[in-house]
Amino acid sequence: MMNKDKIKPQFCNIGYRNTRDYILSYCYSIDREVIIMNMFCFQCQEAAQGKGCTKVGMCGKTADLAALQDLMIYSLKGISELGVKADEIGMDMEGLDRFIIEGLFMTITNANFDKERFFEKIKEALKLRDELKAQLIEKGVELEELADAATFTVNSKDEIVYKASSEKVGVLATENEDIRSLRELITYGLKGMAAYAEHADNLGYYDPEIGKFIRKALAATLDDSLTLDDLVALTLETGKYGVDTMALLDKANTSTYGNPEITEVNIGVRNNPAILISGHDLKDLEELLEQTKGTGVDVYTHGEMLPAHYYPAFKKYDHFVGNYGNAWWKQKEEFEKFNGPILFTTNCIVPPKESYADRVYTTGSSGYPGFRHIPDRVDGQSKDFSEIIEDAKRLPSPTEIETGKIVGGFAHNQVFELADQIVEAVETGVIKKFFVMAGCDGRHKTRNYYTDFAKALPKDTVILTAGCAKYKYNKLNLGDINGIPRVLDAGQCNDSYSLALIALKLKEIFGLEDLNELPIAYNIAWYEQKAVIVLLALLYLGVKDIHLGPTLPAFLSPNVAKVLVENFGIGTISNVEDDIEMFMNA
């Protein structure tokens, strides 16, 4: 496509969809190229004005990229409608599952900004869709009254862009706001589920039932016959498969790398050239560590890769130095100071400064225009990280930005070993309450609430955390209770599964009938779609009175929000003092 900054539009076509003061528009260039002028996206917590991004995403994605991501999801829904029919006759779908999972993962907030990758993936999606359609016809399956998502055709980039801007594609294609809300809630849950499924698959762990459900749920979002009650039920079923997927990933991680254990992680630096690895994929980290052995290049984790230090298998690498920096949103200032190359294995990418953009790499489902991309594995072979390693050798060692150590590794197996100590502390009143403060961090100043909340908690309380939300308080000196640290970090966002297992174990130990009888409060920060699947998983497990912040999701219509409040006690945050009083007295 031509650079829209260098062309003058010939005419514009204004709107067919209008919601929350939003009207879609697009223009034609002089040579009839379609240029998308605005967008609508409300999948993350930073949705503009708490409603939705309409010109450019707060994440940095442009309107044309947003449209391509919408069309990617639309194409996956079309494949899934056919996939459901294939499931009915017992066709093998493993290869297609992997494609759908990767496609979903690519559209997670801050994961992939590379329009060319989406053009390629959409073309591939339609090729796979039509091959599946031909196979079904060959097997005598009737394919009548298929949705447009399963039948549309495009033959060029311009046709792809034009289709992406059509009234059938995107969030606002569903006019009823309650149906739209539930369809999007399910879709965002599936995106989070796909992320975890991909990580498990990279380690050789695959569950066809998860793939089957993803197809069923995606296809259901095209079905206008489904009622609100049907979609509420499907939302909870999404939570059920979210639990299954996190369990699968936990099995993959622990079977491959051992059970996380209490670990002190260095946050200082050494005087060697180094690579900074960010994201979530442990397989990528393992292969990078193997290929950097003996090269003189150190490896540091960033963001959600921090919990890798807790796994026994990674402790054998003496060049695996520690963790550099903080949560994802600080990367502009921290990456500049790291000096060496940075590798993104997943989200969260922030559009970079020019000062370091030429030393950032992506791999897997992540991508950004201009970043060098390390290709996927071929025939079971490792990825080739030689280019980034050679790049590191030519660059200065990291600039130290802090010193000291942080402690983590409190996943379910490690906490179970401390169970007697914890139970005694609860029974004697030494520990009054546990606070689950999992989820995401973000750049808005309102998120300072979570730092202030952690500081203000009574000294007889313990924080259970997972995800990058930990960076709001994991470097505070909050002390311990009889040797038990007051911040117990279970790991990545997917390790919220550990927090659920810990709660279930405590329920068993105390002989309780209901999880909600435990002295556990849930004050969770959210940002993107992996947090959505964690929320749905907790709801499926029966956890009630979860508080979300800094705001409730923009994609929850008033009626859907009301259902969550009335049935599950979902709430939001107010101020630290009042919230602590409310939680402690609950």
DONUDREN-714239 format. One record per residue (C-alpha): y, x, z. Coordinates in steps of 0.2 Angstrom, whole numbers, plus 5000, padded with zeros to 4 digits. Layout:
<pts>
YXZ/...
</pts>
This chain:
<pts>
500050005000/501850054997/502950095011/503949935015/505450035020/505650095002/505549934993/506649774993/505849614995/505949494980/505749334990/505049275006/503849135011/504249065028/503048985039/501648855040/501248885059/502448855073/502048885091/502948955106/504548975094/503449075082/503449055063/502349165052/503249245037/502849365024/503749435008/503249494991/503949664985/504649684968/502949724961/502149574970/501449674984/501149565000/502149625015/501849545031/503449525041/502849465058/501249425068/500649335083/499549425096/499349385115/497749475119/498449595132/499449585148/501049655140/501249515128/503049495124/503949385136/502249335143/501949225127/501549345113/502049485102/502849425085/503749565077/502749725083/501449745097/502049815113/500549925111/501349995095/500349905081/501349835067/501249665060/500249715045/498949805056/498849655067/498449545052/497049665047/496349655064/496349465063/495449465047/494249595054/493749465067/493749325055/492549415044/491449455059/491449265063/490849235045/489449355046/488949285063/488849105056/487549165044/486849275057/486449125068/485449055053/484549215052/484149205070/483349035068/482049115056/481749275066/482649395054/482949575061/484749595064/484849765073/485949855060/487049705058/487249695077/487949875077/489249835064/489849685073/489949775089/490949915081/492049795072/492449705088/492749865098/494049925085/495149775088/495349805107/497049845112/497550025109/495950075101/496250095082/497950095073/497250155057/497550025043/496450115030/494950105042/495149925043/495349905024/493649995023/492849895037/493349725030/492649775013/491049835021/490949675032/491049565016/489749665007/488549645022/488949465024/488549435005/486949535007/486449425022/486849275012/485749324998/484349365009/484449195017/484449105001/482949204995/482049145011/482448965007/483848935020/485048805015/486848865016/487948705015/489548675023/489948855028/491548895035/492848985025/492549145035/490849155027/491349115009/493049195005/493249334993/494549474991/494549604977/495949724981/497049784996/498349654991/497149514991/496549575008/498349575015/498649405007/497149335015/497549405032/499249315031/498449145027/498448995038/496549005041/496549175049/497249235066/497449155083/498649015077/497348945065/496748835079/498148705082/497448625098/498148745111/496748715124/495348745111/496348895105/496448965122/494548945126/494149015109/495249175112/494549195130/492849195123/493349315109/494149435120/492649435132/491649475117/492749625113/492549695130/490649665129/490549755112/491349905120/490049925133/488649885121/489250025109/489250145123/487450095128/486850105110/487550275108/486350325122/484950235114/484950075124/485049915114/484649735119/484449615104/484749465115/486549535118/486849545099/486149375096/487349305109/488849385102/488349305085/488149135093/489749145102/490849215087/490049075076/490448945089/492348985088/492248915070/491448755075/492648615077/491348495084/491348585100/492248505115/493248585128/491748565140/490648655127/491848795126/492048805145/490148825146/490148955133/491449045142/490349055157/488849105146/489949245140/490149305158/488249305160/487949415145/489449525151/488349555167/486849595156/487849715145/488549805160/486849815167/486249895151/487650025151/487350065169/485450095165/485950195150/487150305159/486150335175/484450355166/485350485155/486450575167/485850525184/486650415198/488450455202/488650545218/490150585230/491150715221/492750815223/493650825207/494950965203/496650905197/497351085194/497051195179/496351365174/497151495162/495951465148/496151375131/495551195134/495151025126/495650865135/494450715132/494950535135/494150365134/492450315140/491050375129/489950495139/488850545124/490350615116/490750715131/489050785133/489050845115/490750925117/490251015133/488651075124/489651145109/490951225120/489751325130/490151505129/491651485118/492951525132/493651345129/493751235145/493551045145/494550925156/494450735157/495850615156/496050435160/494450335161/493450485157/493750545175/492150465182/491050585171/491250715185/490250605196/488650615186/487450755191/487050805173/488850865169/488950975185/487951115176/489351155165/490551285173/491851255160/491951075164/493551105175/494250945181/495350795177/497150815170/498450685172/498450505176/498250335168/498350305149/500150255149/500850425155/500050515140/501650555131/502350665144/500650735150/499850775133/501450875128/501150985143/499251005141/499551115126/497851105119/496950975108/496550805114/495050695109/495050505110/493350435111/493950255114/495550175118/496950185125/497950275112/499850265114/500850305098/501150495100/502650605101/502850725086/502750875097/500850845100/500350725086/499550865076/498350915090/497550735093/495850695087/494950525087/493050485085/492050325086/492950165086/494650245089/495850295076/497750325072/498550365056/498750555054/497550595068/496050695062/494450585064/492750665069/491450575059/489950475067/488250555070/487050565055/485150545056/485150575075/486150735074/487650775086/489450755081/490250905074/491650965086/491851135078/493651095071/494351035088/493551185097/494351315084/495951225086/495851245105/495551435103/497251455094/498251355107/498951395124/498051355141/498651195150/500251185160/499851135178/500650975183/499750945200/498551035211/497250975223/495650865223/495250685222/493550605228/492550475218/490750435214/490450275225/489350185212/488050065219/486650185222/487850305232/488550155242/486750095246/486450255254/487950225265/487450045268/486850065286/488550155290/489550025281/488649875289/488849955307/490749975303/490849795298/489849725312/490849825325/492449765317/492949945312/493049885294/493849715294/493949685275/493549755258/494749745244/494149745226/495649825216/494749855200/495449835182/496749925172/498450015175/499949995164/501750045161/502749895168/503649925184/502849775191/501249865193/502049975207/501449825217/499749895217/500250055224/501349975238/499949855241/498649995244/499950085256/500249925266/498449875268/497949885287/497050045292/495449945295/495249895277/494349985262/494749975244/493349965231/493950015214/493450045196/494350065180/496050155177/496850035190/496350175202/497750285197/498950175206/498250235223/496850365221/497950515225/498750435240/498150495257/497450335264/496250425276/494450365280/493550255293/492250345302/492050465288/492050325274/493550355263/494750205262/494650215243/492950205235/492950235217/491450165208/491950235191/492550165174/492949985171/491149945166/490650005183/491449845190/489549805189/489249925203/490549825214/489549665210/487949745215/488749815231/489349635235/487649565231/486749695242/487949655257/487649475255/485749515256/485949625272/487049495281/485949355276/487249255268/487049105256/488649135246/489549295240/491149215245/490649225263/490849415263/492349495270/492849545252/494549495243/494849515225/496549575219/496249635201/497449715189/497149675171/497749745154/496549725140/494949645134/493649745144/494549675160/494249505152/492349525152/492349595169/493249435175/492049325166/490549415173/491249395191/491549205188/489749195181/489149275197/490049145207/491449245214/492949135218/494749165223/495049305212/496949355210/497449425194/499049525190/500349565187/500349405177/499049275172/498549295153/499649225140/498149165131/497749035145/498448875141/499148775155/497648655155/496348805154/497248895168/497148735178/495248725176/495148905182/496248875197/495348715202/493548775199/493648955203/495148975214/495949095201/497649145207/499049275204/500049395214/501749365223/502349505235/501449635245/501849565262/501449385259/499849435249/499149545262/499349405275/498549275264/497049395260/496849445278/496849265284/495749195271/
</pts>
